Amino acid sequence: MRSCLNKRKNLFILFIITKSVMLLILLSFIICLNGWNQNFCITVTNDQPDNNGKIHLVNSDPPIQPFIEVKMTSKQKNAENRYHSLIVKTAYRYKVEPAIIKAIIMAESGFNPKAVSKVGARGLMQLMPRTARSLGVENIFKPAHNIDAGVRYFKFLLDKYDGEIELALAAYNAGSYNVRKYGGVPPFKATKFYINKVLKYYEAYRTI
């Protein structure tokens, strides 16, 4: 009888130990997986700072949700790190927040300095050749030239629209003519999608 009780006791202890080990393994796996995801994702919160009353979110359907993950490939992340100091230096030179410039670059080209769009926009900040020439760009694919001109142009748009970031982004994407024509953000799905995408990246970069 005692032998039977001892056997049951040993089996119970073995069960408890096995269960604990399995829980530890599962916990370690979750922690490792979470750490791996952080290398390729930026968590976006739903905070909506007004930046002295100048930043407002575009009305969209669906609205920006909290804790959306903006996924980046390892190549994009490496490129972001490579151009970080250049972006920060240029943004400060023209008194623009570096986070919004990073957000525009991520939305426009995914940090690919050789990117060319279907309509001919080129480089990190996807400048149209005509715009680049008007800004005195010598080499549109050279990151330093492209970023300098792109930041100067965006700063011009911010000043033009009294710091209203949505209108500046709308003009960057669809042109000032369309912003003037519609008296605000043009009713283009592509432009509204672009604005919200940039704002998601912007919120992400402001939190890191």
C-alpha positions as CSV (number, residue, x, y, z in Angstrom):
1,M,0.0,0.0,0.0
2,R,2.8,2.4,1.0
3,S,4.6,1.5,-2.2
4,C,1.6,2.4,-4.2
5,L,1.3,5.7,-2.5
6,N,4.9,6.5,-3.0
7,K,4.5,5.7,-6.7
8,R,1.6,8.1,-7.0
9,K,3.5,10.7,-5.1
10,N,6.4,10.4,-7.5
11,L,4.2,10.6,-10.5
12,F,2.5,13.7,-9.2
13,I,5.9,15.4,-8.5
14,L,7.1,14.4,-12.0
15,F,3.9,15.8,-13.5
16,I,4.4,19.1,-11.6
17,I,8.1,19.3,-12.7
18,T,7.2,18.5,-16.4
19,K,4.4,21.1,-16.4
20,S,6.8,23.8,-15.0
21,V,9.5,23.0,-17.5
22,M,7.0,23.2,-20.4
23,L,5.7,26.6,-19.1
24,L,9.2,27.9,-18.8
25,I,10.0,26.8,-22.4
26,L,6.8,28.4,-23.7
27,L,7.5,31.7,-21.8
28,S,11.1,31.8,-23.2
29,F,9.7,31.2,-26.7
30,I,7.2,34.1,-26.4
31,I,10.0,36.4,-25.0
32,C,12.3,35.5,-27.9
33,L,9.6,35.9,-30.5
34,N,8.7,39.3,-29.1
35,G,12.3,40.4,-29.2
36,W,12.6,39.3,-32.8
37,N,9.5,41.2,-33.9
38,Q,10.8,44.4,-32.3
39,N,13.7,44.3,-34.8
40,F,11.3,44.6,-37.7
41,C,8.3,46.5,-36.3
42,I,7.6,49.9,-34.9
43,T,4.6,50.1,-32.6
44,V,2.2,53.0,-33.4
45,T,0.1,54.4,-30.6
46,N,-3.1,56.3,-31.1
47,D,-1.9,59.5,-29.3
48,Q,-2.7,62.5,-31.4
49,P,-0.4,65.4,-30.2
50,D,-1.5,68.7,-31.6
51,N,2.1,70.1,-31.8
52,N,1.0,73.5,-30.7
53,G,-2.4,73.1,-32.3
54,K,-1.1,72.5,-35.8
55,I,-1.3,68.7,-36.2
56,H,-4.7,67.1,-36.9
57,L,-5.5,63.7,-38.2
58,V,-7.4,63.3,-41.5
59,N,-10.9,61.9,-41.2
60,S,-10.6,58.5,-42.7
61,D,-12.4,55.2,-43.0
62,P,-11.3,53.2,-41.1
63,P,-9.6,55.5,-38.6
64,I,-6.1,54.9,-37.3
65,Q,-6.3,52.3,-34.6
66,P,-4.1,52.0,-31.5
67,F,-1.1,49.7,-31.4
68,I,-0.9,49.2,-35.2
69,E,2.4,47.7,-36.1
70,V,4.3,49.4,-39.0
71,K,6.4,46.6,-40.4
72,M,9.9,47.2,-41.8
73,T,12.1,44.8,-43.6
74,S,15.7,44.4,-42.3
75,K,16.9,46.2,-45.4
76,Q,14.7,49.2,-44.7
77,K,15.7,49.2,-41.1
78,N,19.4,49.2,-42.1
79,A,18.8,52.0,-44.6
80,E,17.0,54.0,-41.9
81,N,19.9,53.7,-39.6
82,R,22.3,54.6,-42.4
83,Y,20.6,57.9,-43.2
84,H,19.5,58.7,-39.6
85,S,22.2,61.3,-38.9
86,L,21.8,62.9,-42.4
87,I,18.0,63.2,-41.9
88,V,18.4,64.6,-38.4
89,K,21.0,67.2,-39.4
90,T,19.0,68.3,-42.4
91,A,15.7,68.5,-40.5
92,Y,17.2,70.6,-37.8
93,R,18.8,72.9,-40.4
94,Y,15.3,73.7,-41.8
95,K,13.6,73.5,-38.4
96,V,11.5,70.5,-39.3
97,E,10.9,67.6,-36.9
98,P,13.1,64.6,-38.0
99,A,10.3,62.1,-37.3
100,I,8.0,63.6,-40.0
101,I,10.8,63.5,-42.5
102,K,11.6,59.8,-41.7
103,A,7.8,59.1,-42.0
104,I,7.7,60.8,-45.5
105,I,10.7,58.8,-46.7
106,M,9.4,55.5,-45.4
107,A,6.0,56.2,-47.1
108,E,7.5,57.4,-50.3
109,S,10.4,55.1,-51.0
110,G,10.9,52.7,-48.1
111,F,14.4,54.2,-47.7
112,N,15.4,53.1,-51.2
113,P,17.6,55.9,-52.6
114,K,17.2,54.5,-56.1
115,A,13.4,54.3,-56.1
116,V,11.5,55.5,-59.2
117,S,7.7,55.8,-59.2
118,K,5.4,55.1,-62.1
119,V,5.0,58.9,-62.6
120,G,8.8,59.5,-62.5
121,A,9.3,60.6,-58.9
122,R,12.8,59.7,-57.8
123,G,15.0,59.0,-54.8
124,L,14.4,58.8,-51.0
125,M,11.8,61.6,-50.9
126,Q,10.4,60.9,-54.4
127,L,11.0,64.3,-55.9
128,M,9.7,64.9,-59.4
129,P,12.6,66.0,-61.8
130,R,11.0,69.4,-62.4
131,T,10.7,70.0,-58.7
132,A,14.2,68.9,-58.1
133,R,15.5,71.2,-60.8
134,S,13.6,74.2,-59.3
135,L,15.3,73.4,-55.9
136,G,18.7,73.3,-57.5
137,V,19.3,69.5,-57.1
138,E,22.4,68.3,-58.9
139,N,22.0,64.6,-58.4
140,I,18.4,63.5,-57.5
141,F,19.6,60.0,-56.5
142,K,22.2,61.2,-54.1
143,P,20.7,60.9,-50.6
144,A,22.2,64.2,-49.3
145,H,20.9,66.2,-52.3
146,N,17.5,64.4,-52.3
147,I,16.9,64.8,-48.6
148,D,18.0,68.4,-48.5
149,A,15.7,69.4,-51.3
150,G,12.8,67.2,-50.0
151,V,13.0,68.8,-46.5
152,R,13.3,72.3,-48.0
153,Y,10.2,71.7,-50.1
154,F,8.2,70.2,-47.2
155,K,9.2,73.1,-45.0
156,F,8.0,75.5,-47.7
157,L,4.6,73.6,-47.8
158,L,4.4,73.7,-44.0
159,D,4.9,77.5,-44.0
160,K,2.5,77.9,-46.8
161,Y,-0.3,76.1,-44.9
162,D,0.5,77.7,-41.5
163,G,1.9,74.5,-40.1
164,E,-1.1,72.3,-41.0
165,I,0.7,69.0,-41.6
166,E,-2.3,67.4,-43.4
167,L,-2.4,70.1,-46.0
168,A,1.4,70.1,-46.4
169,L,1.3,66.3,-46.9
170,A,-1.6,66.6,-49.3
171,A,0.3,69.2,-51.4
172,Y,3.4,67.0,-51.3
173,N,1.4,64.1,-52.6
174,A,-1.2,65.7,-54.9
175,G,0.2,69.2,-55.6
176,S,-0.7,72.6,-54.2
177,Y,-3.0,73.1,-57.2
178,N,-5.3,70.4,-56.0
179,V,-5.3,71.6,-52.4
180,R,-6.2,75.0,-53.6
181,K,-8.8,73.7,-56.0
182,Y,-10.7,71.6,-53.3
183,G,-10.1,74.1,-50.5
184,G,-8.3,71.5,-48.4
185,V,-7.2,67.8,-48.7
186,P,-8.3,66.7,-52.1
187,P,-11.0,63.9,-52.2
188,F,-8.6,61.4,-53.7
189,K,-8.4,58.0,-52.0
190,A,-4.7,57.7,-52.8
191,T,-4.0,61.1,-51.2
192,K,-6.0,60.3,-48.0
193,F,-4.4,56.9,-47.8
194,Y,-0.9,58.5,-48.2
195,I,-1.6,61.1,-45.4
196,N,-2.8,58.5,-43.0
197,K,0.2,56.2,-43.8
198,V,2.7,59.1,-43.2
199,L,0.9,60.0,-39.9
200,K,1.2,56.4,-38.7
201,Y,4.9,56.3,-39.4
202,Y,5.2,59.8,-37.9
203,E,3.6,58.6,-34.6
204,A,5.9,55.6,-34.6
205,Y,9.1,57.6,-35.1
206,R,8.1,60.0,-32.4
207,T,7.9,57.2,-29.9
208,I,11.4,55.8,-30.4
